[in-house]
């Protein structure tokens, strides 16, 4: 049973990659601060809690299905914490699995949905089954589990706050990995200094990457993969069978040369083509090419006090059918951020709000500027106009649709009251996984007042490798 659960957890990130190639409440603000849960206040009642409030939490049905698939204790948790009945749990599980089985990838890059649409679909389906009040509580529970990864009981909220910077664009003072999802960027810091940067692939809108602090504890070379017991596995286009192990090195194995678990259901892994970097590429994971994954593994191993030489890796690559695990002496923090406004040495980078979290707002802009000792009023009139226009442009979703609300609105609190009470809207249609972003992904604006301030620029290739920790 344990082995089955382990393989199923691995499969969550890469379930649909077999069709073509190898493969949570989130804050609506721009920083990586603590998640704001859409849990009703004590005075709330089912009559005043709507499906609109449930959509404030970015839970999707595929994400819910991932929890049902990977954790056999999850249904019991729903019983004890939410007082759901067996029938309600069975209905949730069936709806989540049904939606996951509908998603398909295509080589044409067709767009079928966005994170906002996936959230709305989940809110409607969940509300139909357990009501909006319980739906909001379910979203809060899944959010906490999504943020904490494999350590929901050992990682307290207070420790996360202490370890995760509260200011936007904060530069770590310790050694850690920082992934900023909208920037498709992964950075390696050693003692507060940026030493390596990588362009990465991120989770599809229907499988968004979480935010929060995780830990990398091991590097697994030549991982095998076992397809889970899901309805899509034995579809006409699938070349694998449920429970039939796919060997390491097989073209049907989506994990590539190596994987680095960073808390279920996410991984950092290889196996991606260069074309998949800087775009949607996984089911809730951070994707690299095998070459970049090999380079990153060496850097991570040294930070973790377990150095890997080129000859070590060459030995692992000689026998791709043999799985080897390298356990790190010192687990390395992995911080997952969602920041669409980043100040960087004289420039303001405004990224596309790929997961529809309403982060490109004037309020968040001011927070980023003020974190660097600059006020919006300090900018020239031309700079202000250009920045506000860029905020509006980068509020487009993955399909290129412009947000209906202007960038200057104060839609950043993430609280249920921020959305007007309304009856549930008709559920969006489901379909193919969204595989690419239409239009610009980033706008860069020169800001004189930011010269020499902000987050460091990407470390150039050939930057130093971190020293091993004793």
N, C-alpha and C positions, 0 to 999 in steps of 0.2 A: 504493500500500500504506500509506504513512504517513497519507494522508488517511483511509483506511478505518479504521485503528487509532484515529485521533483521534476519529472519529465514534462508534466502538464504545465508547470509554472514556466519552464523554458519555452514551451510552445506558444504561450500567450503572445509573446512579442512578434512571433514570426509565422503565425498560423496561415496567413493567406499568401505568403511568398511562394508557396509551392505551385500556385497557378501560373506563374511566369518565370520568376528568377529566385535565387537565394535571397533570401532576405539578408470626489477629491475636491474638497473645495479649494479653488484657487483664488488668490487675491485679485481684485480687479484693478488695484493700484499698480504702479510701475515697479515698485520695489519687490524684493524677495522676502518681505516680512511675513509674520505669521498669517496663516490662512484665516480668512473670515468665514465662518460657517453660517449657513442660512438656517440655523436652528431657531424655531419660534421662541419668543419670549414667554415667560410663565403666564402672561396675560393673554397670549394668543389662543385662539380656538380654531377648530377645523373650518369654521365659517369665515374666518378672516385670513386664513392661510391659503394661497392660491397656487396653481401650477406655475404662474409667472414667478413666484418666489422660489420655487424649486429650481427654475432655470438659472438662478443666481449661482448655483453650484454646478461646476462643469462635469457632471456625471453623464456618461453615455452608456447605452445598453451594451456595447462591446466591452467596455470597462467592467460593468457589472457582471457580465458573463465570465470575464477573466477571474473575478473573485470566486464565483461559484465553481469554476473549473479547477482552480488551484488550491482551494482551501476547503476541505471537507467539514471543518468546524464553522464555516461562515453561516450556514443555515441556523445552527444552534445559537450563534451570536445574534442573529436577527430575532430569534424567539425571545431570548433573555433581555436584550437591550431595547427592542422595539415592540415586543409583545405581538409579533406577527403570528398568524396561524399557519399550520402546515399547508393549507390550501393556498394562502396568499404567497407563501414562499415558493411553492411549486409553480404558481402562475408567473411570478417574477422570473424564476429560473427559465421557464419555457419561453417567455417573451424575449429575454436577453439572448438566449441561444438562437432563437428564430431570427432575430435581427442580425446577429453575427454571421449566421449562415448565408444571409442574403448578400453580404458585401463581397465584391469581386474586384480584382485589379485588372486593368487592361493596359496594353502597350500603347494605346493611343493617347493616354493621359486625360481621358474624359473626366469631367468634374461632375460629381453627383451631390456633394454636400459640403457643409462646413461644420466646425465645432458647434457653432450656435444652433444650427439646425439639428445636429445630433443631440445636443442638450435638450432642445425643445421636444424632440421626439421622445426622449427618455422621460422627461417631465410628464408628458401626456400619458404615456403608457403606465408609468408608475402610479400617477394620480388615479387613473382608472381602476387600478388594482387595490391600492391601500389608502387612497385619499391623499390630499395635499399635505396635511399635518404630518402623517407618518412618512410621506415621501420626502419632506424636508429633513426629517430626522435620519432617514436612510441615506440621503445625500451627504449629511454631515458625518455619518459613520464611515461611509465609503471614502470620503475625503480624508479623514484622519488616517485610515488604513493606507490610502494611496500615498499620503505624505510620508508616513513613517516606514513604509517598506516592510521588511521582515521583523521590525523591532517595535511593534505597537505597544508592548507592555514594558519594555526596558528603556525606551527613549521618551522621557517626559516632555511635556510642552515647555516647561521652564528651561530645560537643558537645550532644546532646540533654539529658543530665543537667545540664550547666552552664546550659542555657537554660530548663529546666523546673523550677519550684519543687518541692521535695521535701516540704515541710510541707503538711498538708491546709488547704484554704481559703486558700492563699497569695494575697496581693494583689500583683500585678505592680508592679515598680518602674520598668518601661520602658513603651513604647507598644506595645500589642498588642491582639488580639481574643481574648477568652476565651469559649468555649462550654462550658457545663455541661449535658450531655445530659439527666440525670434531672430537672433544673430547667426544661427547655425554655427556656433563657435564653442570650442572647448579649450580652456586654458589650464596650464599647470603652474602653480605657484610654489616656490620654495622659500620659506621664511619671509613671506610677504613680497617676494620678487617674482615677476612673471618670467618663466624660463622657456616655455614651449606653448605653441598655439596650434590648434587643428580645426579645419573645416569639417563639419559633421553633417550627417543626415539625421532628421528628427522624426518623431512619431506623426503619423497621419492625423488630420483633424479629428477623425473618429476615434483615434487612439492617442490622445494628447499625452505628452510627457508631463509628469507631475512636477511640483516644485518642493523645495525643502532640502534637508540635509540627510544624505545617505552615507554609507561607508563601503569602500572597496576592500575586501579582505583576502581575495584570491584571484589568480589568473589561471584559467583553465584552457590548456592547449588541446587542439584536436577534439573538440566536444562532439559527442554524438547527439542525435535528436530523435525523439520518439513522438510521432503525431498523436495528439490527444483524441479522446472519444468525442468527436464533434461531428455534426452532420455534413460539414463541407469536406471532410477529409477524403471520403471515398466518392467524391463527385466524379462525373465523367471525365473531367480534365485533370484529375489528380493522379499522380503516379506512385502514391504511397498508400499504405493500409494503416488503419487504427492500431496502435500498439506495436507496430513493426518498426524496430529501430533502424534509423538511417545512419549509416556509418560516418565517422569523421572523414572529411575529404570528398564525400560524395557530392555530385553536382546537385543533388536533391536536398542537401543539408544547407539551410540558410544561415548558419552561424559562422561560416568561414573558418579561418585559422584558429581563432581564439574567442573566448567570451570572458567578460568580467562582471559577475553579478554585483549589482548595487542596490539590492533590496527588491523583492518581488513587487510588480512583475517586470522590472526594468533591468536591462543589461547595457553594457558597452561592448560592442562586438565588431568583428570584421565581416568580410563576405560581400561588401557593397562595391559596386562599380564606381569609378570616378564621377560619372554623371549623376549619381545619387547624392553626392555631397552638396550641401547647400540647398536641399529640398526635402520634401516629405519622403521618408525612406523606410519606416519601420512601424511596428505595432507597439509603441510605447517605449522604444529603446533608442540609444545613441549609436548611430552607425558609422563605421569607418571602412576604408578599403583594407584588404589584408596587409598591405605594406604599411599603411599608417597605424593599423592596430598593432603590428609587430613593433614599430617604433614607440608607440605609446606604452606598450607593455614593459619595455625596458625602462622608460622614465618612471612609470608607476612602481615597478619593482624596486627601483633604487630609493624612491621616496619611502617605500614600505619596509626598507631594511632587508630586502632579499634580492640583491642584484642579479640581473640576468645578462649573460654575455651573448655575443653573436653566435658563439659556438654552442651555447646552451639551446638557443632557439633553433639553430640549424639541426641539432640532434632531434628536437621535437618534430621538425618538419620532415625529417627523413622517413618517419613512420607515421603517416597521417591517420592510420587506423588505430593508433594507440593514444588514448586520452591520458594527459598528465596534468596534475594540479600543482600550482606553485602557491603555497600559502604565505601571505605577507606577515612578517614579524610584527609590524606596526600597521594596523588598518589605516587607510588614507581617507579623510573626509571627501565626499563628493557633493558639492553644492549645486542644486538644480535651480536656476533662476528663470524668470520670465520678465525681461526688461526690454521694452521697445523704444525707450528714450535713453541714450547713453552719451555722456559727455566724454570726449577723448582728445586731449591735447589740442585745443584750438578748434575742434570740430564737434558738431552735434550730429550724432547718428540717430536717425529715426527709422525704425524697422517696421515692417508690416505686422499688424496685429493678427498673426496667423491663426490663433486660437480664439479670436473674437472675445477678448476679455476687456475691451473698452479701456485700454491703457494709454492710448495716444490722446491725452487731454491736456488742457492748459494747466490744470491743477498738478498733474504729474510732471509737466514741463517745469513748472516753477520749483517743484521739489528737487528735481535734478540740478537745476541752475543754482538754487540756494545751498545745496550740499557742496557746491564748489565756490561759495562766496559771491555769487552773481544773482542779481534780480532781473526779472524779465524786462523791467523798465530801464535797466542798464544797457540793453541791446539797442542798436540803432533802429530807426523806424523801418529801414529796409530789411534788417535782420529779423525783426519781429514779424513782419509780414511774410517773409519767406518761411520762417519756422512754423507759423500757424497754418499756412497753406500746406506745408509738408505733413503736419499732424493730421489734417483732414484727408490728404491723399493716402497716407499710410494706415488709415482706419478701415480701408477696404478689406474685405474678407478674402479667403483663399481663391474665391471664384472671381474676384475683381469687383464685387459689388460694394458700393460706398455705403458706409454707416449712415443711417438716416439722421442721427443726431450730430450736431456740429461739434468740432473738436474742443470748443471753448466751454462746453457744458460741464457741469459738475457731476458727472456720472461715474464717480470713482470710488464711492464708499463701499460698494459691494453688499450693502445691507438690503434685506428684503424690501424695506420701505422705499428704496431708490427706484423700484419698479412699481408702477401703478397697479392696484388690484384689478384683475381682469379674469374673465372666464378663460379656461384653457382654449388655445387656438387649435385648429385642425392640425393633426400631426403631420410633419413634413414627410415626404416620400423618402424611402431608403433606396439604396442601390449600390453603386460601385464606390470603392475607397477613392478618396481624392488624392491624386498622386503628385500634383505639382501646383505651383502658385502662378496665377495669371497676373501679368504686369510687374511693376517694380517691387523689389523686396526691401529696398533701403534707399533713403535720401540722406546725403551728407551735406551739411551746411557749415561754412566757415564762420566762427564766432570769435571775434578778437578778444573779448573778455575772458575766454576760456583757454587762452594760450598758456601752455604748461600745466594745465589742470586736468583732472578727471581720471578715468580708467585708462590703463596703458593700452597702446595700440598692439595689434597682434604681433607676437614674437616671430621674427623672421626665421626662415629655415636655417638650420645650423646653429641655433642658439644652444647654449651650454646644457649639458645633461645634469640634473640634480645629483648632489652627492648622496651616497648611501647613508642611511641612518643606522646607528649601532643599537 
